[in-house]
Amino acid sequence: MTDQALAVTPLDRTLAALSDVRRRRAIELLRDRPRRAGDLAAALDLTPSAMSRHLKILRGAGLVVESNPETDARVRVYELRPDPTDELVAWLEQARAGWTEQLTELKHHVERGR
């Protein structure tokens, strides 16, 4: 493969971000509502610096956005962005279609052999 064929895509960043269980748990918590970074850290039993590193990866993948409440610029609130998951769902549907097609062909091959 060429270096260009191995270029990191937005889908690669999404999958890499979701490869860690703590980041997936953060995503699950954010499904309910936006949350402060400190609340996420407490819920996941992480130090603030560890949570910050995970949130940086989620932001880099475009899965979450950060905002600051008007009352306190030091507080960071995170919420989900749905766009990156649209690409992931499309990729998974294509993969599923390929598997379905291959399994159907295998079934037909086995039935012809009987």
C-alpha positions as CSV (number, residue, x, y, z in Angstrom):
1,M,0.0,0.0,0.0
2,T,1.1,3.5,-0.7
3,D,1.4,6.2,2.0
4,Q,-1.5,8.0,0.5
5,A,-3.7,4.9,0.8
6,L,-2.8,4.8,4.5
7,A,-3.7,8.5,5.1
8,V,-5.7,9.0,8.3
9,T,-9.4,9.8,7.5
10,P,-12.1,11.3,9.7
11,L,-13.5,7.8,10.0
12,D,-10.1,6.6,11.3
13,R,-10.1,9.3,13.9
14,T,-13.6,8.4,15.0
15,L,-12.8,4.7,15.3
16,A,-9.5,5.5,17.2
17,A,-11.4,7.8,19.6
18,L,-14.0,5.1,20.3
19,S,-11.4,2.4,20.8
20,D,-11.0,3.3,24.4
21,V,-13.6,2.2,26.9
22,R,-13.5,5.4,29.0
23,R,-14.1,7.5,25.9
24,R,-17.1,5.3,24.9
25,R,-18.4,5.7,28.5
26,A,-18.0,9.5,28.2
27,I,-20.0,9.4,25.0
28,E,-22.7,7.4,26.7
29,L,-22.9,9.9,29.5
30,L,-23.1,12.8,27.0
31,R,-26.1,11.1,25.2
32,D,-28.3,12.1,28.1
33,R,-27.2,15.8,28.2
34,P,-24.2,18.1,28.0
35,R,-21.8,17.8,31.0
36,R,-19.0,19.6,32.6
37,A,-15.5,18.1,32.3
38,G,-15.3,17.7,36.1
39,D,-18.6,15.8,36.2
40,L,-17.4,13.4,33.5
41,A,-14.2,12.8,35.3
42,A,-16.0,12.1,38.6
43,A,-18.5,9.7,36.9
44,L,-15.7,7.8,35.2
45,D,-13.4,7.8,38.2
46,L,-10.7,9.7,36.3
47,T,-8.4,12.5,37.4
48,P,-9.1,15.8,35.7
49,S,-5.9,15.6,33.7
50,A,-6.8,12.1,32.4
51,M,-10.3,13.3,31.5
52,S,-8.8,16.3,29.7
53,R,-6.6,14.0,27.6
54,H,-9.7,11.8,26.7
55,L,-11.8,14.9,25.8
56,K,-9.0,16.2,23.6
57,I,-9.1,13.0,21.6
58,L,-12.9,13.1,21.4
59,R,-12.7,16.8,20.2
60,G,-10.0,15.9,17.7
61,A,-12.3,13.3,16.2
62,G,-15.1,15.8,16.1
63,L,-17.3,13.7,18.4
64,V,-17.8,16.4,21.0
65,V,-17.7,20.2,21.2
66,E,-16.6,22.3,24.1
67,S,-18.3,25.5,25.3
68,N,-18.0,27.7,28.4
69,P,-20.9,28.9,30.4
70,E,-21.3,32.7,30.5
71,T,-21.1,32.6,34.3
72,D,-17.6,31.0,34.5
73,A,-15.1,30.9,31.6
74,R,-13.0,28.3,33.5
75,V,-15.7,25.7,33.3
76,R,-15.9,23.6,30.2
77,V,-19.1,21.9,29.1
78,Y,-19.1,19.1,26.5
79,E,-21.8,17.9,24.2
80,L,-22.1,15.4,21.4
81,R,-21.8,16.2,17.7
82,P,-23.7,13.7,15.6
83,D,-21.9,14.3,12.2
84,P,-19.0,11.9,12.7
85,T,-21.2,9.0,13.7
86,D,-23.2,9.4,10.5
87,E,-20.0,8.4,8.6
88,L,-19.4,5.6,11.0
89,V,-22.9,4.2,10.5
90,A,-22.6,4.4,6.7
91,W,-19.3,2.5,6.9
92,L,-20.9,-0.2,9.1
93,E,-23.9,-0.5,6.8
94,Q,-21.5,-1.1,3.9
95,A,-19.5,-3.7,5.9
96,R,-22.8,-5.4,6.9
97,A,-24.0,-5.5,3.3
98,G,-20.7,-7.1,2.2
99,W,-21.0,-9.8,4.9
100,T,-24.6,-10.5,4.0
101,E,-23.7,-10.9,0.4
102,Q,-20.8,-13.2,1.2
103,L,-23.0,-15.3,3.5
104,T,-25.7,-15.5,0.9
105,E,-23.2,-16.7,-1.7
106,L,-21.9,-19.3,0.8
107,K,-25.4,-20.5,1.5
108,H,-26.1,-20.9,-2.2
109,H,-22.8,-22.8,-2.7
110,V,-23.5,-25.2,0.1
111,E,-27.1,-25.8,-1.2
112,R,-25.8,-26.5,-4.7
113,G,-23.3,-29.0,-3.3
114,R,-26.1,-31.2,-1.8
